[in-house]
Amino acid sequence: MSPAHGVDDEAVAVVGLACRVAGADSAEEFWRLLASGTGAVTRDERTGRWAGRIAHKDRFDAAFFGISPREAAAMDPQQRLMLELTWEALEEARIVPADLGATRTGVFAGIINDDYATLVRRTGPAAVSGLTATGLHRGMVANRVSYLLGLRGPSLTVDCAQSSSLVAVHLACESLRRGESTLALAAGVNLILAEESTLGMERMGALSPDGRCHTFDARANGYARGEGGAVVVLKRLADALADGDRVHCVIRGGAVNNDGGGTSLTAPERAAQEDVIRAALRRAGLTPGDIGYVELHGTGTPVGDPVEAAALGAVLGTARGDAGPLRVGSAKTNVGHLEGASGIVGLVKAALCLAHGTVPATLNHDTPHPGIPLDRLGLTVPTSAVPWPARPGRPRHAGVSSFGMGGTNCHLVLSEAPAPRPEAGPAPQAPGAVPLPLSARSEGALRAQAARLLERWSAH
């Protein structure tokens, strides 16, 4: 059966997701932010620097996760964020975390920064304790989850610079396809905690002086940093359908490569980007005309944007037949560049676009970059929300790109979720009033659960 229309061995389902970015504490809030064309990058009054920041990153319910206050204080907040997002993603997938003990569930986390270690080391040897080694170790970002839930699958942290989290998703999919994992959690987290990490990127010339990511625009002058992260819960599509899971989208195929030496260590290379997109498209069993949208790496840098546009145009834009120009965009214009976590945030955005049948506006785009002839490349950057019509019998497809500054490139191809199978038997009768039990570990948490439920009910 064709991968575009049925279940194949390569297909992996996203059955749960959670995210937290500037201006949004959930995937639903993220979609509202995107759909409304909101930019959540703000200027810090104390430092004068621009960034997409999340709130309450200093808060953590250690007791909920069975962690002592002393150990929680020694932990990098990125480990804490990973635990919180994992729990939320499993709940969203309707999976009871306690049921995963001793299963071959894999954990793959993309992370590149360790600002908390910088803060601790600033204070000198007195700040070092027996908990410091695990608390500051980036490998523990994945291992904490495996330990908490008693998981027996692979557990690893991926660092290949800015492409880390999308590569983590790719590795998770490969683990599922090989049968190494029966369920996989793929993630990326990024927090800005130390001035040194911002200074480094600023002095490298990567950051935008005006705090805006002008993707594919003539004003492209760098990016604004962003905080947050996301976790997706993955299963083989065949297993997800057999289990009756709700499917957000399907990962049809993907590829990873490296630039292999360009003009400099950090300069992108067009031929390598073309190769990785072609390989992912080939593995997905699709043609250029099948792809309706690509979530760009799209950092808004004057060197990187023209290279990315040229590669996309060569592979997807100019080979579309009568499919029309390829829509492209970047969530970085809304929430900033989450660096090691940016790829998975782009994947969540693409999944939401597939589900809602809409491509949101890319912000801060007025005049195309002089080095990006959009018409000739067969590309278009929507500056307002654009409907993405369904085609009878043909699912929507999207691409997601993420490129590391050391040349590690990743591209994944997504499809919209298959239509739910009709249930056999008579139509269910409309129920009357039913009890709705809620549980939590404290009175305050129970009230918060009730408030979230009321908010969701009101929204839907």
N, C-alpha and C positions, 0 to 999 in steps of 0.2 A: 504494500500500500504506500502511496506517495507520502513523504513527510509533510507536504503542505496540507494533506487532507485526512491523515489518519495517524495512528500510533506507530512509532518506529523505535528501534532500540536506542537511538541517540537522544530522544526527546526526554527532557527533564522538566518537571512541573514545579513552579513556585506555589507552594500551598500555604505559606504564611509569610508575613512581613511586618516589620516594625521599623520606624525611623524617627530620628530626632535631629532637626536642623534649625537654623535661625528662623524664628517665627512660626515653628510648627513642631508639636510634640508627638505627632502620629502621622501615618500615611494619609489619613483623611484630611488632616489639617494641612499637610504638605500639598495635597491636590488643590485645596481651596486657595492656598497661597499662589500656586502656579496658575490656576484658572483665572484668578483675579488680576494677574499681572503685577504682583506685589514684589518689591525688592526689600529684602530683610537685612541688607548690609548697612551697618550704622557706624558712626564715629565715636570712639571712646573719649569721653571728656578729659580723662586723666592723662592718657598718652597721646591723644590726637590721632591715633591710628584707626584705620577702617578694618572692619571684619564682620562676618556673619556669626554672631555669638549665640550660644544657647544659654538659657537661664538655669540657675540652681545646680550647676555642675559640682558645687561644693556639698550638696546634700546626698546622703546615701543611707538607706535603711539596712544597716549591717545585720541587725538581728533577723530580718526576713531571710537573709541568705546564710544564716548560721555563722556569721563572722564576728569576731570580737571587735569592740571599738578600737583597741590598740592595733590590731591587724589592719582594720579598715583605714586607719590614719596612715599606715605605712604603704598602702596600696596606691599605685598610680590611678587617678580618677578614670583613666581610660579603661582599666580593668573593671571598675565599678559600672561604667556606662555599658560595657559589653555584657555584663551580667543582667542589667536591667532590660536592655533591648532584646536579649535572648529570651528572657522570660515573657516579655510582651509578644514577641514573634510566635512563640509556642502557643500562648493563649489565643492569638489571632488565628493560628492554624487549627485551633480546637484540639490541641494535644496536651494531655496532662503531663507536666514535666516529670512527675514521680514515676510515670509508666515507662520512661526511657532507660532506667537503670539496667546496666549490663547489655544494652543493645549496641549494634554496630553503627552508632550514630557518630558521624564525623563532624569536627569543628575546624573551620578554615577562616582565619581572621587576618585582614590586611591592616597593617599599622606601620607607620614610619617614624613618628616623632616620639620623643621621651622627655618632654619638658619638665615633668614632675621630678625626674632624676636630676635635672639641672637645678631645680629649686632646693632639693634635699642637699645636694653636694655643696651648694653655696654656703650652707650653714656650718660646714666642717664636720670632722669625725664624730662629734657629739650626737649628730643626727642619725648615725648609723646604728642599727639594731640587728638582732637576729632575724627580723622580718624584712629587712631592707632588700636582701637579695631577690626574694620572690616578689616583693612589692613593686620593685622597679624594673623587673625583667619583662621585656616585651613578649617573650614566648608564653608568659603566664596569661596573657590576654585570652588565648584559646584554652589553655590548660585549666584555668579557673572554672570555665563552663563544664569541661569534661569531668572535673573533680566534683563539682557541685551536683551534677546529675548522674554521676556514676557511669559515664559513657565509655564504650570500648572501641569506638572507631578511631580513625586518625585524628590527631589534635595538633595543629600547627599554626604558627604565625608566619605570614608572608610579607616580605619586604623587598619590593622591586621598585621603590620610589612611588610616584603618583599613580601607577597602574596597579598597586598592590591589591586593593579590594576586588577589582574586577578579575584579576588573575586568581584570587582566592575563590571566587565563584566558579571560574573555569575548572580549577583543581577539584572543587567539590563535585562538579558535574562528572568529571572523569572518574572520580572515586565511586560514584553511584553506578556509572556505566560498567565499570569493571567488577561490580559486586563487592567491592571492598567495604562500602558503606551501604546501609539500607535506608538511612535518612541522613541528611547533611544540613548543617548550619553554616552559612557563609556570611561574612560580616566585614565591616570596616568601621573604625572609630578614629576620631581626630579631635584633640583639644589643644587650645593655644594657652599655655600657662606661663611661659618664660619669654622674656623680651628677646633673648638671644636668638631664638628660632626665627622670629620675625626679622630681626636685624640681618641675619644671614641671607634670607631671600631678598630683602630690600637691597642689600649691597651687591647682590648678584644681578640686580636689575629686573627681577621677576615681578615685583609688586607695582600696582597701578597707583600713581600719586594722587589720583582723584577718587580712589576707592571704588572704582567701577570696573567690571569686566565687560569690555566692549567686543564681544565675540564677532569675528568676521567683519568688523567695522573699521572705517578709516582711522578712528581715534584709538585703536588698540594700543595700549601702553602697559599691559601687565594685568594682574588679577588682584582681587581682594581675598584674603584668607577666610576660611570658614570652619566652623566647629560642628560637631555632632557625629552622626553615624547611622548605620542601618544594619539590620540582620534579615536574611531571607531563609526560609525553611524549604528545603528541596527534597523531592522524591522523583524516582523514575515515573514518567507520565503513566505508563501502564499500571504501576502500583497505585498511583494516586486515584486513577479512575476506578480501579477494582475496589479501593477502600472507600470510595464515595467522598473523597476530599473536595473541598472548594479549591479551584485552580485559578490563580490570579493571571498567570501567563505561562507560556512554555518556552524553555530555552532549547532551540533547535540545534545549535551548533556553535562552536567558538574556536578561536585559534590564538596562539601566543607566539611572538618571535622577538628578535632584537634587531636594532638598526645595524649592528655589526660594523660600526666604524663609519662616522660621517666626518663633517668638517671639524667637529669637536665632540667631547664626551657628552655634552648636553644639547647639541644641535639635532633636531629631528631629521629623519631621512625619508624622503617621499617613497622610494621604491619599496622599502621595508613596510611602510604603512599600507601601500597597495597590496603587497603580498599577504599581510595578515587579514585584510578584509576579504580578499579573494578566497583564502583558505577557509575562513569562517562561513562564507556564502556557499562554497562548494560542499562543506560538511553538512550544512543545513539543507542541501538539496534544492536551493532556490536560485532564481535569476535576478539580475539587477532590477528589473521591472516589478518584482514582487515586493520590494522594500518600499514602504511608504514614508518612513521617517527614520532619521539617525540622530541619536543623542550624541553630540560631539564631545570630544575631549575639551575643545573650545575654550582655552584659557584666556583668549584675548591678548595674546602676545604678538608683537609685530613679525616675529620670525616663525613661530609655530603655526599660527592660523593659516597663512598661505600654503604651507606644506600640507597641512591636513586637508584643506579645501582641494588642492590639486590631486591628492591621492583619492579622495572620495569621488571627485569628478571623473577621474580616469576609470575607476572600477564600477561605480554605481550611477553617476550622474549622466554621462554621455552614452550609456548603453541601455537606456530605459525604453527604447522604442516609442510607443505612443502613451506611455504611462505618465508623462508630464514631469516637470522638474521635481527633484527629490527635496522634501522638506527637511531642514536641519535646525538644531537649536541646542541650547546649553543651559542647564540648571544653575551653572555658576553665576549667571547674570542675576539670579534671584537670591541665592544663599551664600555666594562666595565659593571658593575652591577649597574643598575639604581634603585636598592633597591625597594622602593614602586612602582615605575613605570616599574620594570623589567618584570613583567608578561605580560603586554599588549604589550611591545616591542617584547617579545617572540611570542605572538599571531600574531602580524603583520608579523614577519619573517615567521611563519608557513603558514600564508595566502599567502605570496609571493611565498613560495616553492610550494604550491598547484597550484597556477596560472601559474607558469613558468615550472612546471614539473621537477624541479631540487632540489637536496639537496646540499647546498653549503658546503665547507670545514669548519670543526671546527678547529680553529687555536690552536697553542701551544700544540699539542698532538703528542707525539713521542712514549712513552712507557706506556702501560696501568698501572694504579695504581695496586700495588701488591694485594690489597684487592678487585680488580674488575676483576674476570676471565671472560672476555668478551665472549669467545667462549662458556663456560659453561652456561652463562646467556642468550645466544642467542641475544647478542647486538653487534653492530659495530659502530665505530666512524669514519665517512668519513674524510680523511685528504686532499681530493681534491674534486672538484665538481662532483656529481654523478647524472646521468640522473634518473628520476623517471618515468618510462614508464606508459602510460595510459593502462588500461585494458578495452577492449570493454564491454560496459554496466555496468562497475563497477567503480564508482568514486574513486579517491584517498582519503585517510583519514589520519589525523595527530592528535597527542595529544600534549597538552601544559601543563606543570607542573609549579607550583609556590608555594614555601613553605616559611612561615614566621618563624622567629627565635623563636617565642613564641608557635609554633606548629600548626598554622592554615595553612592547606594544601588545595590547589585547583588544580583540573585537568579538562580541557575542551577537548572535542573531536570535531575536525573540519572535514569538507568534502569540496572537490572542488566544485565550483559553477556549477549548472546544465547548460547543453547546452542551448543556447538561442533558443527560439521557432521560427521556420521559419515563416516569414511574409507572409500572404495571399496576393493574387493578383499578377499582373505582376511585373517583376523585375524593379526596378527604373532605370531611365535613368541617365547616367553619367552627372553631372551638368557641366556647363561652369564656368566661373569666377563668384564668389559670393562675396558680401561684408561681411566683418567680423568685426562687431562692438566691440569696447573695451571701457570700462568705468572705471573710478577711481575718487577718491575724490580730487586729486591734479594733477598738471602736472608731478611732479616727480613720483608719483605712477603710472600714465598712462604709462610713459616711462618704468618703471620697469615691468608692466604687458606685454608690447610689447616685452621686452627682454626675459621674461619667455616664452612667446608664441613662439618666434623665437627659443629658446633653445629646447623646446619640439618638434617643427616641425623638427628641425635638427636631433634630436635623433630618431624620428619615420618616 
